[in-house]
Amino acid sequence: MSAETGILSFGAYLPRHRLQRSAIHAANGWFAAGLKGLAQGERATANWDEDALTMAVEAARDTLKGIDRAGLGSLSLASTSLPFVDRLNSGVIKEALTLADATGAFDVTGGQRVATSALIQALAAAAGGARPHLALASEMRLSRPASEAEMNHGDAAAGLLVGQGDLVARFLGSHSTTVDFVDHFRMSGQDFDYTWESRWIRDEGYTGLIGGALKEAFAHLGVAGESIDRFIVPITARGVAEGLARRAGVKPEAVADRLAGSVGDTGVAHPFLLFAAALEQAQAGETIALIGFGQGVDVLLFEATGRALAPRRGVTGSLARGVPTDNYMRWLFHRGNLKLDRGMRAEFDQKQPGTTLWRQRKAVLGLVGGRCTMTGTVQFPKSVISVNPNDHAAHTQEDYPLAERKATILTYTADSLTYSPAPPSFYGMIDFEGGGRLMAEFTDADADDVDVGREVEMMFRIKGVDEMRDFTKYFWKAVPVR
Amino acid sequence: MASGIKDKVAILGMGCAKFGERWDMDADGLMVEAYEEAIADAGIDTSQIDAAWLGVAFDAVNVGPSGIPLATALRLNNCGVTKVENYCASGTESFRGAVYAVASGAADIALALGVEKLKDTGYGGLPVRTRGTTFDMIGVTGSAPGNFAQLASAYRQQHGVSKDDLKRAMAHVSVKSHANGVKNPKAHLRKAVDMDTVLNAPMIAEPLGLFDCCGVSDGAACAIVTTPQIARSLGKRDLVTVKALQIATSNGWELQQGGGWNGSYFHTTRVAAEKAYREAGITDPRRQISLTEVHDCFSITELVTMEDLYLSKEGEGWKDVLDGMFDADGEVPCQIDGGLKCFGHPIGASGLRMIYENYLQLLGRAGERQRQTPPSLALSHNLGGMPSQNVSAVAIVGLADA
């Protein structure tokens, strides 16, 4: 028998702000009284400089903690909210992670269960001996103001490293069905979902399709419902997971928390996010059932090994990182649902030449600087002649990635004059541990938590948007270490 | 080191337009306004100008490219006109071109003119602009106050100065310049302010409030230079000559070398000041310099610059400021004309405006704001860029026999 296949590592990322659903209701209740029943808890909301791609980078970095990136064979990004329709989003992630050019990458999109489907394919490839695959799922869906989706959805990303070797979860098998059940849809180029009646989705979709697939899967894989220890149903609608468990003979205590009250339904990312949460808790020998739903069903079974991974943020750390906010208006603005008067300073042309981004892709997307092989001087960006005033050595620099290094604030300001979608704009000079410095924008920063000497870490974010030609520019920003 | 240009070039005439929100004029009108005063002061004819330099920083919202706008506005005699741009030091850069032309013997009479038309952008502060294709991908497009405000954070840290003490010292800088601007008919802002107004003003970029920031103005300033011999032959008696002219340019050390520059001072200003003092033969600047015009784009810039010009000890500039050392009646007055803060800051013109004031002060022609102790050596400091990456220009002019 060949080596066992499964999950080698996992990671997660939740954006920091948790919009209180009561604030959404407070703004919209006059119009949509029915929202009151949903106005409990909070939802994860991405900052203005985040999207499905940037969140996926953070989930990937978390997943790869303690892992040698050189061993990766390929990566994929699953989402229905990718920033680019035609530019490989996972290719940007490859650059951000400074993976070797000889790495495969593909985007997976088109429905809510594409992450679990990609995972099944990756597991099959791993069983065939493929090098480890980094499967990422990320979602930042837009929703119409005063819609149920606005209340129920959340933004998140999660990652799974798939392969053979030291597993945290052994793959036991899977079962898939495909049925064109249109509970909701979104045509290309459209911002918002159109959703059919929830009662029909519950009866025919959740109970009928998922329930049926579970029965087939358990029979096909030869397991009984009561043997499932962690039952992951990524459906946040109240009672759905419990009802499915009851009908499938799964113990009530096995039903995994859907994070409905603390994060929201994170779409394509949700199965991975809940799976990562389960893996953080799972003891050796536990059986985990993971479900993906969308125009059919994926059912995957795993057995936890109890293997401990290098410390990471994970789901627990991501939840702890959250800060509550009632600022519904800011969120509407950041998602383009509210057109504020941004002033003339926002008119700055952000045109990105393709040629310069290509030449500087390592520096811009990977935060790769240079290190002088003669003096050891580290600098960003790399240059032919070293910045070291005592030895301007020429042609001596090697690539030196800075993104994973912590840094310290040397100078800073909170700028209320320059245009920022989240004023004031915090920025300043930071010195990296081990050398190198950068004049950096700070993000996810609080006014009372930025000072000279404050430790920061780097995160991959949106730098700006060329609104004339519709192009998002990415770079790295400093975030206070929390 | 090169022998320098001390006393090789004399100022034949200078002029300066009224700075401010000149809704009435395009850049060419401002150029002519400054030029008419300068050419009358010089007592020559346009046809005698052998070469000209035009300093402009934001040409895209102003005169457009090349030296042609200057040649056209002044109807120069088809002489060579070079347009220079070196951030906010463009004015002194244009002066350097003209002075070097005369010092080299390539020109008998040369003209430097700086102009900026900033009030056609539609908003306050400097225009937002690209700083090159690589910078636009990895740099911070902050505002000018945001860039300079960072000095304060590092200065406090380096010298153990409290937020309140530094804020008060910065406020004193602005209160002093406003008091001086009142006496200057060409100044953009001519209204005195008190400490409380400055301290309680809206925050622009932490810790710089509204009154810690200089005005953004339209304006132009002009110098006509020649050799001392030609100046005398044209009937000039009280000559103001160039004693030193130095420009230092960042090479990326401040911005890029981790653990190097600490963010609290201007490396380039120290380099330029040391070279300029050597060129001018100045050994004790605090005693020998009669007055200064420095690049007070922000109050913190002026405060730190007092140290970088070696007028204050490092870390003690804030105390000297509060003690009134740089007030109009202090030991070494700074911005006796109101400075960038109140005279105004039409970028390309500012370096020449500083030299203009020093020239007037040296000749006793500064009217109500004339320094009582007759000055003999006056320093101007014109800075472009931001603390982490900049061009620092120091020009010292003085009486020919000083």
Contacts between the chains, C-beta under 8 A, distances in Angstrom:
chain1	res1	chain2	res2	distance
A	343	B	123	7.0
A	344	B	121	7.4
A	344	B	122	5.2
A	344	B	123	4.5
A	345	B	123	6.5
A	345	B	128	5.4
A	347	B	128	7.8
A	348	B	128	4.4
A	348	B	129	7.7
A	348	B	141	6.9
A	349	B	130	7.6
A	350	B	136	7.7
A	352	B	136	7.8
A	352	B	137	7.3
A	353	B	133	5.8
A	356	B	133	4.3
A	356	B	134	6.6
A	356	B	137	6.8
A	357	B	137	6.7
A	360	B	134	6.0
A	360	B	137	6.1
A	360	B	138	7.6
A	363	B	137	7.8
A	363	B	138	6.3
A	364	B	137	4.6
A	364	B	138	6.0
A	377	B	257	7.0
A	378	B	258	6.3
A	379	B	256	4.6
A	379	B	257	6.6
A	379	B	258	7.7
A	380	B	138	7.8
A	380	B	256	6.7
A	381	B	134	7.1
A	381	B	138	6.5
A	383	B	252	7.7
A	387	B	251	7.7
A	387	B	252	5.1
A	387	B	253	5.9
A	387	B	256	4.4
A	387	B	257	5.0
A	388	B	257	6.6
A	389	B	253	5.5
A	389	B	257	7.4
A	389	B	260	7.8
A	410	B	154	6.4
A	410	B	262	7.1
A	410	B	263	5.1
A	411	B	150	3.6
A	411	B	151	7.3
A	411	B	153	5.1
A	411	B	154	4.6
A	411	B	263	4.0
A	411	B	387	7.8
A	411	B	388	7.9
A	412	B	150	6.1
A	412	B	153	5.2
A	413	B	142	7.5
A	413	B	145	7.8
A	413	B	146	4.8
A	413	B	147	7.8
A	413	B	149	3.9
A	413	B	150	5.1
A	413	B	153	6.9
A	413	B	205	4.8
A	413	B	206	5.4
A	413	B	208	7.9
A	414	B	203	7.7
A	414	B	205	6.8
A	414	B	206	3.9
A	415	B	142	5.3
A	415	B	143	5.4
A	415	B	145	6.9
A	415	B	146	3.2
A	415	B	149	7.3
A	415	B	204	7.8
A	415	B	205	4.2
A	415	B	206	7.7
A	416	B	203	6.0
A	416	B	204	5.9
A	416	B	205	6.4
A	416	B	206	8.0
A	417	B	125	5.9
A	417	B	143	3.9
A	417	B	145	5.8
A	417	B	146	6.6
A	417	B	204	5.3
A	417	B	205	6.0
A	418	B	128	7.7
A	418	B	141	6.7
A	418	B	142	5.0
A	418	B	143	4.1
A	418	B	146	5.7
A	418	B	205	8.0
A	419	B	128	7.5
A	424	B	205	7.5
A	424	B	206	7.1
A	425	B	142	6.6
A	425	B	146	6.9
A	427	B	140	4.7
A	427	B	142	5.6
A	427	B	146	6.8
A	428	B	150	5.5
A	428	B	153	7.1
A	429	B	150	6.8
A	429	B	255	7.9
A	429	B	263	5.8
A	429	B	388	6.3
A	431	B	258	4.6
A	431	B	259	6.1
A	432	B	258	6.0
A	435	B	258	4.6
A	435	B	259	7.2
A	436	B	256	7.9
A	436	B	258	4.9
A	437	B	255	7.3
A	437	B	256	6.2
A	437	B	257	6.8
A	437	B	258	4.3
A	437	B	259	7.9
A	437	B	260	7.9
A	439	B	139	6.6
A	439	B	140	5.2
A	439	B	255	6.5
A	439	B	388	6.1
A	440	B	140	6.9
A	441	B	140	5.5
A	451	B	153	7.7
A	452	B	153	5.3
A	452	B	154	6.5
A	452	B	156	7.5
A	452	B	157	4.3
A	453	B	157	7.3
A	463	B	137	7.4
A	464	B	141	7.8
A	473	B	137	6.9
A	475	B	137	6.5
A	475	B	138	6.0
